[in-house]
Amino acid sequence: MKKEQPEDRRSKVVAVLRSASPCSYRTLTHQAQRLLGSMCGEEQLQQILQDVVEERMMLCSTSEGQPDVLVAKASKIARDLYYVPQVGKAVRVNWADGSCSETIDVPEAYTKLLRSDLEEARTKLQALMDEYAQDFPDAVAVVYQDVRTRAGLAICVYKLKKNPRQMVCSSWKSVWNVRLGADGNTGRLTGTVENDVFHFEGCEIRHQCTLEYSRDLHFQTTEELVSGTHAAIVDFEDAHAAKSESLLSSTFLDVLQSLRRTLPISKQKFDWDVHCDPINK
């Protein structure tokens, strides 16, 4: 049998962790250590955690009074440095424990990539996205300049919802890009929305949905660009959320509940976890 190479194991671990249910950074670290086994070197472990967190998105707490940092690909400046556009600072993440170790000035090389003519649109769109995020208990929306293309904006939306009593938790991740045309009056909005719902009752069942969206933008002023982008994002996400809620309530959760057999006399739900070993024997 061919021996598994470290790079093959690393790819498998990253794939498993990316699809895992929402959890704390400590839990994510323990899962990675268990999956890596003897191949778990400290440097390799931290690199895997960084790759997974950037893909899944994670909120990292900072000092009191400062906004939480959204660790995502769009906010990455360097190896462990992430941009916080709301305050114009950079935050260094300690991948040993997932904490924000320090806040520093943004490197000059990065600030040179930011366009002053886009900052007004970014700031105004950020204000609207902040209002949108306030409608959800654990949500954040951050607007960045797209420094890779220098031709638009990148918007990241992250939501997390937990309901332990119903044994359900869900995460929502959407990444939007506004690419502006050369004429200054047109653009194109593209986005990807990923919605994961996990039901955990004796085992974990995952319901995942990924949708892509695109729309042409036409505007004469910065206000029209901002309002059109905001309206398109909110309308699409709200419509997708409503459809997901309908699907889950009518099929997914009903099927899960029907699997918990009701005893004929006491009407109590049969506890499969307790009785699975005697039954197997």
N, C-alpha and C positions, 0 to 999 in steps of 0.2 A: 504494500500500500504506500502511495506517495505521501511523504511527510508534508504536513501543512506548513506553508511559509508564513513568517510573521506578517507580511503585507496582506496575505489572503485573510488571515485571522483579523487583522485590523479592519479591513473592508467589511467583513461580516459583522463585527462588533458595532461599527458606525451605523450600518443599516438597521440592526436590531434596536439600538438606542434611539435612532431617529423616529421610529414608529412606536416607541414605548409610551405609556400613559403619562400625563403631566405629573411631575414629582419635584422634590427639592433637589438642590445641587448635590447635597450629601448622598441622597439616595441614588442619584444618577452616577455618582462616583463609585459607590459600592457595586452597582450593577456592572459598570465597566470593568472593575477589578475582578469580579467573579467570572465574567465572560472571557477576559484576557488570560486568566490563570497565571501560569508560570512566565508568560510573555509580558507581564505587567511591569514594565519599567516606568519610572516616574515621568520622564520626559515624554515617552510614548503615550502614557495615560493622559497627561495634560493636553497633548495635541489632539487626541481623540475627543476629549471633552470640549475643547474649543470648537472643533469642527461640528460636533453635534449641537452645541448651544447656538452657534451662529445660524445653523440651519433651522432649528426649532424656535429660536428667539427666546430670550430670557431677560427678566427685569432684575437689575442689580441695584441694590440700595446704596445710596450715598449718604453724605452728612445731612443732618436735619435741616429742613428748609430748602433743600435742593431736589430737583426732579430725579426720579429713578432713571437709571441708564438702561436703554434698550440695547442689549447686545445682539447685533444682527450684522449681516454682511454689508448692508448699506451704511452702517455707522463705523465700520472698521477703518482705522487709519494705518495701523501697523500691527505687529505680532500680537500685542496685548493691549493696544491703545484704541479707544473708541470715542467718537465725536458726540458731544451733547449740544446740538444746535440751539436749544432753548436758552442756554447760558453762554454759548460761545467758548466752551472749555472742552478739554479732553480728559478722559478718565482711564486710568490703568487698572486692568482687571488682574487679580491674583488667581491664577487657575488652580492653585493648590486647594482653595476653599471657595472659589467663585465670588469673592468679595471685591469691592472697589477699593484698591489699596491707596490711591492718591488721585487728586485732581490737579491737572497742570494746564499751562497755556497750550493752545493748539500749535503744533510745529509749523514753522514758516513755510515749508515746502507744501504743506496741505492747504494753508490759507491762500496760497497763490492759485490754487485750482478753483477757488470759490469765485463766482461771478457776482459783482456788486449789483448788476441789473436784474439778477434773479432773486436777490435776497428779499426784496419787497414782496414778491409773490410768495416766496417760501414762508415769510413771517405771517402774512395774512391767511394763507392756507393752514398754517399751524394753529392759529387761533380758532378757525372753524373746526378743525379735526379734534382739538381739545374739547370743544363743546360736544361733539359726537361721542367721544370716549367717555364722557361723564355719565352717559345714559346706561353704562354697564358697570357692575360692581368692581371687577378687576380687569381693567382695560387701559391700554395706552396707544396713542397714535403719534408718530413722529414724522416730520417732514424734513427731508434732507435735500441738498443740492446733489445732483448726480455728477460726482466728480470724475466718474469713469468716462462719460461722454461729454461733459461740460455743456450739455445741450438741453437740460431740463431738470426735473425734480424726481425724487424717489420718496414714496410714502409707505411706511410700514405700520400695520395695525395688528395688535396682539391682544387677544381676549382670553380669559380663563374663567371657567365656571365650575364650581364643585358643589355637589349635593350628596353628602355622605349618607343621609337617611334613605335616599332612593338608590344608593350605590351607583351613582353616575357622576362622571366628570367629563368636561369637554374643553377643548382648546380651539382657538380660531386664529389663523395666521393669514394675513393678506399682504402682498407686496405689489405696489402700484408704481408705474413709471410714466412720467409725462415727457415726451420727446417733442421739443419745439421745432417748428419748421424754420427754414432760412428767411422766409418773408416776414416773420415776427407776428403774424396774425393767424397762424394755423398750428396745429399740433396733433399728437396722437396719444391717447391714454390707453395703456395696456396694464393688465393686472392678473394675478393668480390668487385665488382664494382656496385655502385648505381648512377644512372643518373636520375635526376628529372627535368622536363621542365614544367614551369607554364605559362599559357596564361591567362591574366587578362583583360577582356573587359566587364565590367558590372558584371561579375562573374569570379570566378577562376576555371580554368580547369587544372588538373594535369595529366601529362604523365610520368609514372615511369617505369624504367627498372632496374632490378637487375640481374647480371650475376655472376657466380662463375667460377673459373679457377684453374687448378692444373697442375703441370708439374714437372717431375723429373729433377734434376740437376746433372751433372757429371763434375768434374773439377780436375785439378792437382795443380793449383796455386790459390792464392787469386785473381789475376787479372782475371782468367777465371771464378771464382765464381761471381765476381762483374759484369763483362761484360755480362755473361749469364743471370744473374738476371735482369739487366737493360734492355737488349734487349727483354726479354720475357714480361716484364711489358709494355714497350713502344709499342711493336708490338700489344699486345692484346688491350691496351687502344685506340690506334689509329684506329684499325680495328673496335672496338665497337663504337667509336665516328663517324666514317664515316657511319656506318650503321644507327646510330641514326639520323644523319643529313639527310640522304636519306629518312628515314621514315617520319620525320617531314615535310620535304619540299613537299613530294608527297601525303601525306594523312592528317596528323594532322592539319597543318596550313591551307590547302586548305578547309578542312571541316569547320574549324572555320570561315574562311572568307566567305564561302558560306552562313553561318547563318546570316550574316549581309546583309539583302536584299537591293538591289539597286532599288531606285525609278525609275519608267519607263521613266519619262520626264527629270527630273533634273540629273538623274544618281547618285544622292547622296545616301550615305549609310543611311538607316533608323535608327534613334536613338531610340532604344528600351527602354533605361533607362528613357527618358523623357516621352514617351507615354505609359509606362506600366500601370500607375495608371488609366488614363482615359479609357484604354482598359478594365482593370479589372472591372471598374465600369459599 
